[in-house]
Amino acid sequence: MEHKSKSGGVGSSNRDAMTEEDRISELPDALLLQILSSLPTENAIATSVLSKRWRSLWTMLPKLKFDCDYNPVIHDDNIVPRVFSENVLKSLALHKAPVFESLHLKFAGEYDCLDVGMWIATAFARGVRRLVLDSFYQEEQTVTLPSVLFGYNDTLEILKLKCAIDLEFPSRVCLKSLRKLCLDQVHFKDEVSVCNLFCGCPSLEELVVDRYSNADVATYTIAVPSLLRLTINDLNQEGGYGNGGYVINAPALKYLNISGFSGLGSCLIEKAPELVEAKISDVSDITNENILESLTSAKRLILHISPLEIKVPTGKIFDQLIFLELLTNEIEWWKLLSIMLCSSPKLQILKLTDVYLRDDKKNPDERRWNPPKCGPECLSYHLETFVWIGYECQRGDEKEVAMYILQNARRLKKATISTKRIEMGMLEKLEKRREMLNELASVLWDSNSCQLVFEST
């Protein structure tokens, strides 16, 4: 009897424990869905075997992500393509969330384009708003997206395509609601395909392109009247289509960021009268370009370029510019500074920076800066903030620039000079820096109205 009583006690305890453990099932659907959404989709689907309560809960998830390298059951990173494809299609068929916010698919380039087409068609039929296709290279194989699927869609708002994907659009697509498009190292069959994609996105506001300029088409034309933000990172490589080039026609553009344009045949940008900010970095040796000339409407410019490697327009006025950032480790950067000071009458904020804080800057110390001959209007009437990050106090060219700005900026309210940190034991360097800071402070146009701040980075 005593044994039975003891056993019965243990059984009761187990039942209580099971009841305690299953209290999570009593939570409202909204909270359970929030928990499931933090798991990989494959794991969320696996919860359907827990109980009747969980059987179809995952089907209400607004976001799904499938990775062909991930199997929660056998931890195998080599799932047979056919099995993965069937799992995706079955899951999409069962999915019934009222709003299908996002579908993310990661798969190898060896997958059959018919399978990929079925995924896309099913997602489009379900009204997916965000679609990410991340195809990685496997034995140099790529997948071509069926162009017919893009003939008409009025629900997709965000589309991201990555790597081992080929695009061929013999006729114009129609993605009526697409607002953001990201193209990461995908390949176009020809220039017509590029044009037909961009022309078929009447609501496109943001475009992000990462590509090898000479890997697919010779001239990459972006003509999108609705475009507000454009980012292009050119990864350039030898061979392919030679130098390549870009044509950008986006009259409503407000934000432009281009980098890596080196050795191109051309880069022609139509005027963007609504431009607010542009960042131009690592641009050099372009045969035919008008990059800086096209940016005269900008209010903010970040130029990480050398005047020796890009065409700097003369006689052009950046009459809307109020913020300018230049990189001080570029070759003869101060020549660009002189031109921009004379061309920017309303400049209020000037920032000079060495992003690497390196001692081995490209331009040799013996070269000296020649101050502008024009007497920049911005220094007399508008410049209020001056920031220099990575200032090298022992370089003659940098000292001359700093002295000139502080002496001539009559409306300056705050100047921040940041130097590379010096260890406390290096007394000689510390003393030289102290002397430099005192010298800079002594040349201020009006030391009473300007706050001079020194920092170590």
C-alpha positions in Angstrom: 0.0 0.0 0.0 2.8 2.3 0.9 4.4 1.6 -2.5 1.2 2.3 -4.4 0.6 5.5 -2.5 4.1 6.6 -3.4 3.7 5.7 -7.0 0.4 7.5 -7.2 2.0 10.6 -5.8 4.6 10.6 -8.4 2.0 10.2 -11.2 0.0 13.1 -9.9 3.1 15.2 -9.8 3.9 14.3 -13.4 0.4 15.3 -14.5 0.8 18.6 -12.7 4.1 19.2 -14.3 2.7 18.5 -17.7 -0.1 21.0 -17.0 2.5 23.6 -16.0 4.5 23.0 -19.1 1.6 23.4 -21.5 0.4 26.6 -20.1 2.0 28.3 -23.1 -0.8 26.9 -25.2 -3.2 28.9 -23.3 -1.7 32.2 -24.5 -3.6 34.2 -27.1 -2.9 33.6 -30.8 -1.3 37.0 -31.2 1.3 36.3 -28.6 2.0 32.7 -29.8 2.5 34.0 -33.3 4.9 36.6 -32.0 6.9 33.7 -30.4 6.8 31.6 -33.6 7.9 34.6 -35.7 11.2 34.6 -33.8 12.0 31.1 -34.8 13.2 29.8 -38.2 10.2 29.0 -40.3 11.1 25.3 -40.5 11.0 25.2 -36.7 7.8 27.1 -36.5 6.2 24.6 -38.9 7.5 21.7 -36.8 5.4 22.9 -33.8 2.3 21.7 -35.7 2.9 18.2 -34.2 2.7 19.4 -30.6 -1.1 19.4 -30.3 -4.3 20.2 -32.0 -3.9 23.8 -30.6 -0.7 24.2 -32.6 -1.6 22.3 -35.7 -2.4 25.2 -38.0 -1.1 28.1 -35.9 2.1 28.6 -38.0 -0.1 29.1 -41.1 -1.1 32.5 -39.8 2.5 33.8 -39.7 2.8 37.0 -41.8 6.5 36.3 -42.7 8.1 33.1 -44.0 11.7 32.3 -44.6 13.0 29.1 -46.2 16.7 28.1 -46.4 17.8 25.1 -48.4 20.8 24.7 -46.2 18.7 24.3 -43.0 16.9 21.2 -41.8 15.7 21.3 -38.2 15.0 17.6 -38.1 18.2 15.9 -39.3 20.6 18.9 -39.2 21.7 18.1 -42.8 23.1 20.9 -44.9 22.6 19.0 -48.2 18.9 18.8 -48.6 17.8 17.3 -51.9 16.5 20.2 -54.1 13.3 18.3 -55.0 12.5 17.8 -51.2 13.1 21.5 -50.5 11.0 22.7 -53.4 8.1 20.4 -52.4 8.3 21.6 -48.8 8.2 25.2 -49.9 5.2 24.7 -52.2 3.3 22.6 -49.6 3.9 25.3 -46.9 2.8 28.1 -49.3 -0.4 26.1 -50.1 -1.2 25.8 -46.4 -0.4 29.3 -45.6 -3.5 31.5 -44.9 -2.4 34.6 -43.0 -4.7 37.5 -44.0 -1.7 39.6 -44.9 1.4 38.0 -46.5 4.1 40.4 -45.5 7.2 38.7 -46.5 8.7 35.6 -48.2 12.5 35.0 -48.1 13.9 32.1 -50.1 17.5 31.0 -50.0 18.5 28.4 -52.6 21.3 27.3 -54.8 21.7 28.2 -58.5 21.3 24.6 -59.4 17.5 24.7 -58.7 15.2 24.3 -61.6 13.7 27.6 -62.9 10.3 25.9 -63.0 10.5 25.2 -59.3 11.5 28.8 -58.6 8.7 30.0 -60.9 6.2 28.0 -58.9 7.3 29.6 -55.7 7.0 33.1 -57.1 3.7 32.4 -58.8 2.2 31.0 -55.5 3.6 33.9 -53.5 2.2 36.4 -56.0 -1.2 34.7 -55.9 -1.2 35.1 -52.1 -0.5 38.8 -52.5 3.0 38.8 -50.9 4.3 42.3 -50.2 8.0 41.6 -49.8 9.9 39.0 -51.8 13.6 38.1 -51.3 15.3 35.6 -53.6 18.8 34.8 -52.4 20.4 32.3 -54.8 24.0 31.3 -54.1 26.4 29.9 -56.7 26.9 26.1 -56.8 29.3 24.9 -59.5 28.7 28.2 -61.4 25.1 27.4 -62.0 22.5 30.1 -62.1 18.7 30.3 -62.3 16.7 32.3 -64.8 13.5 33.9 -63.4 10.5 33.3 -65.6 9.8 36.7 -67.1 6.1 36.0 -67.6 5.5 36.1 -63.8 6.4 39.8 -63.8 3.9 40.7 -66.5 1.5 42.1 -63.9 1.5 42.4 -60.1 -0.1 45.1 -58.0 0.7 43.9 -54.4 4.5 43.5 -54.3 6.2 46.5 -52.6 9.7 45.3 -52.0 11.8 42.9 -54.2 15.4 41.8 -53.4 17.3 39.6 -55.8 20.8 38.3 -55.0 23.7 36.5 -56.8 23.1 33.5 -59.0 20.1 34.9 -60.8 19.8 35.7 -64.5 17.2 38.3 -65.6 15.7 38.4 -69.1 12.8 40.7 -69.9 12.0 40.7 -73.6 9.0 42.9 -72.9 8.2 45.5 -70.2 7.3 44.2 -66.8 4.4 45.6 -64.7 5.1 45.9 -61.0 2.6 48.6 -60.1 3.2 48.9 -56.4 6.9 48.2 -56.2 8.6 50.8 -54.0 12.0 49.3 -53.3 14.2 47.2 -55.5 17.6 45.6 -54.5 19.7 44.0 -57.2 22.8 42.3 -55.7 25.2 40.9 -58.3 22.4 39.6 -60.6 22.9 39.4 -64.3 20.9 40.9 -67.1 20.8 39.2 -70.5 20.9 42.5 -72.3 20.3 46.3 -72.1 16.7 45.8 -73.2 16.1 43.7 -70.1 17.4 46.4 -67.9 15.2 49.0 -69.5 12.1 46.8 -69.4 12.5 46.2 -65.7 13.0 49.8 -64.6 10.3 51.1 -67.0 7.8 48.7 -65.6 8.1 50.0 -62.0 6.0 53.3 -62.0 6.0 53.6 -58.2 9.7 52.8 -57.6 11.2 55.1 -54.9 14.4 53.3 -53.9 16.9 51.3 -55.9 20.0 49.6 -54.6 22.4 48.1 -57.1 25.6 46.0 -56.3 27.2 44.8 -59.5 30.2 44.2 -61.6 30.0 46.9 -64.3 31.5 44.8 -67.0 29.9 41.4 -66.1 26.7 41.7 -68.1 25.6 44.8 -70.1 27.8 47.5 -71.5 25.6 50.4 -70.6 23.4 50.2 -67.5 20.6 52.7 -67.9 18.4 53.8 -65.0 15.5 55.8 -66.2 12.9 56.0 -63.4 10.9 59.3 -63.0 9.6 58.3 -59.6 13.0 57.4 -58.1 13.9 59.1 -54.8 16.9 57.1 -53.5 19.6 55.5 -55.6 22.6 53.5 -54.3 25.1 52.0 -56.7 28.2 50.0 -55.6 30.3 49.0 -58.6 32.5 46.1 -57.8 34.4 46.3 -61.2 36.5 43.4 -62.4 38.9 42.7 -65.4 37.5 41.3 -68.6 33.8 41.1 -69.4 32.3 44.0 -71.3 35.3 46.3 -71.2 34.9 49.6 -69.3 31.1 49.6 -69.1 29.1 52.7 -68.1 26.0 54.2 -66.5 23.2 56.5 -67.6 21.1 57.8 -64.8 17.9 59.7 -65.5 15.9 60.3 -62.3 14.5 63.8 -62.1 12.8 63.3 -58.7 16.0 62.0 -57.1 16.7 63.2 -53.5 19.4 60.9 -52.3 22.3 59.5 -54.4 25.2 57.2 -53.2 27.7 55.9 -55.7 31.0 54.2 -55.1 33.6 52.1 -56.9 33.2 53.8 -60.3 36.8 53.2 -61.5 38.0 53.0 -65.0 34.5 53.1 -66.5 33.8 54.2 -70.1 31.1 56.7 -69.0 28.9 57.9 -66.2 26.3 60.4 -67.3 23.7 61.8 -64.8 20.8 63.9 -65.8 20.1 67.0 -63.6 18.2 66.2 -60.4 16.7 69.5 -59.3 15.3 68.0 -56.1 18.5 66.5 -54.9 19.1 66.7 -51.1 22.2 64.6 -50.5 24.8 62.9 -52.6 27.8 60.7 -51.5 30.5 60.0 -54.1 33.3 57.7 -53.1 36.1 55.8 -54.8 35.4 57.3 -58.2 38.3 57.7 -60.6 39.5 57.5 -64.2 36.1 57.7 -66.0 36.5 58.5 -69.7 33.3 60.5 -70.1 31.5 61.7 -66.9 29.6 64.6 -65.5 29.1 63.4 -61.9 30.0 66.6 -59.9 28.4 68.8 -62.6 25.1 67.0 -62.1 25.0 67.6 -58.3 24.8 71.4 -58.3 21.3 71.3 -56.7 22.4 69.2 -53.7 22.1 70.6 -50.2 24.6 68.0 -48.7 27.6 66.6 -50.4 30.0 63.9 -49.2 32.9 63.6 -51.5 35.5 60.9 -50.9 37.4 61.5 -54.1 40.5 63.2 -55.4 40.4 66.2 -57.8 43.1 64.5 -59.9 40.8 61.5 -60.6 37.5 63.0 -61.4 36.4 66.0 -63.5 35.8 69.0 -61.3 33.5 71.6 -63.0 34.7 75.2 -63.2 32.2 78.1 -63.2 29.5 75.9 -61.7 27.8 77.2 -58.5 26.5 74.9 -55.8 24.1 77.6 -54.6 22.0 75.2 -52.5 24.9 73.5 -50.7 24.9 73.9 -46.9 26.9 70.8 -45.8 30.2 69.6 -47.3 32.4 66.6 -46.3 35.8 65.9 -47.9 38.3 63.1 -47.3 41.7 64.3 -46.4 43.7 61.2 -47.3 42.9 61.6 -51.0 45.6 62.9 -53.4 45.7 66.7 -53.3 42.3 66.9 -51.6 42.8 70.6 -50.8 42.5 71.5 -54.4 38.9 70.2 -54.3 38.4 72.1 -51.1 39.4 75.4 -52.7 37.1 74.9 -55.7 34.1 73.9 -53.4 34.6 76.9 -51.1 34.5 79.3 -54.0 31.5 77.5 -55.6 29.3 77.1 -52.4 28.3 80.6 -51.3 25.7 79.3 -48.7 27.9 76.7 -47.1 27.2 76.4 -43.3 28.9 73.2 -42.3 32.3 72.0 -43.4 33.6 68.6 -42.3 37.1 67.3 -43.2 37.8 63.7 -42.2 40.4 60.9 -42.5 38.2 57.9 -42.0 41.2 55.6 -41.5 43.2 57.9 -39.2 46.3 56.9 -41.0 49.7 58.4 -40.8 50.7 57.4 -44.4 48.4 59.8 -46.3 48.6 59.8 -50.1 49.8 63.3 -50.6 53.4 64.1 -49.6 54.0 66.7 -47.0 56.2 69.0 -49.1 53.2 70.0 -51.3 51.5 73.1 -50.0 48.0 74.3 -50.2 47.2 77.4 -52.2 44.3 79.4 -50.6 41.4 80.3 -52.9 41.9 83.6 -54.7 38.2 84.3 -54.8 37.7 85.2 -51.1 34.9 82.6 -50.5 31.5 84.2 -49.8 30.6 81.3 -47.5 33.5 82.1 -45.1 32.5 85.7 -44.9 28.8 85.2 -44.3 27.5 81.7 -43.7 30.0 79.1 -42.4 29.0 78.3 -38.8 30.4 74.8 -38.1 33.9 73.4 -38.9 34.8 69.8 -38.0 38.1 68.1 -38.7 38.4 64.4 -37.8 41.9 62.9 -38.0 43.7 66.3 -38.1 47.5 65.8 -38.4 49.1 68.7 -36.6 52.6 68.0 -38.0 51.6 68.1 -41.6 52.2 71.5 -43.3 49.3 71.2 -45.8 46.7 70.4 -43.1 48.0 73.1 -40.8 47.7 75.7 -43.5 44.1 74.7 -44.3 43.1 74.8 -40.7 44.7 78.2 -40.1 43.0 79.6 -43.2 39.5 78.4 -42.2 39.8 79.7 -38.7 41.2 83.0 -39.8 38.6 83.8 -42.4 35.4 82.2 -41.2 33.8 85.4 -39.8 30.5 83.7 -38.7 32.0 80.6 -37.2 30.2 79.5 -34.0 31.9 76.1 -33.3 35.1 74.5 -34.5 36.0 70.9 -33.5 39.5 69.6 -34.1 40.0 65.9 -33.5 43.5 64.5 -33.6 44.8 60.9 -33.3 45.3 59.9 -29.7 48.8 60.2 -28.3 50.0 58.0 -25.4 50.7 59.8 -22.2 54.4 58.7 -22.2 55.1 60.4 -25.5 55.9 63.8 -24.0 57.5 65.4 -27.0 54.4 64.7 -29.2 52.1 65.9 -26.5 54.0 69.1 -26.2 54.0 69.7 -30.0 50.2 69.1 -30.0 49.7 71.6 -27.2 51.7 74.2 -29.1 49.6 73.5 -32.3 46.3 73.8 -30.5 47.4 77.1 -28.9 48.5 78.4 -32.3 45.1 77.5 -33.9 43.2 79.2 -31.1 45.2 82.4 -31.5 44.1 82.9 -35.2 40.4 82.7 -34.7 38.6 85.6 -36.3 36.5 86.2 -33.2 37.5 84.0 -30.2 34.6 85.4 -28.2 31.8 84.2 -30.5 33.4 80.9 -31.6 33.7 77.8 -29.4 36.9 75.9 -30.2 36.9 72.2 -29.1 39.9 69.8 -29.2 39.4 66.1 -29.1 41.4 62.9 -29.4 40.2 60.0 -31.5 
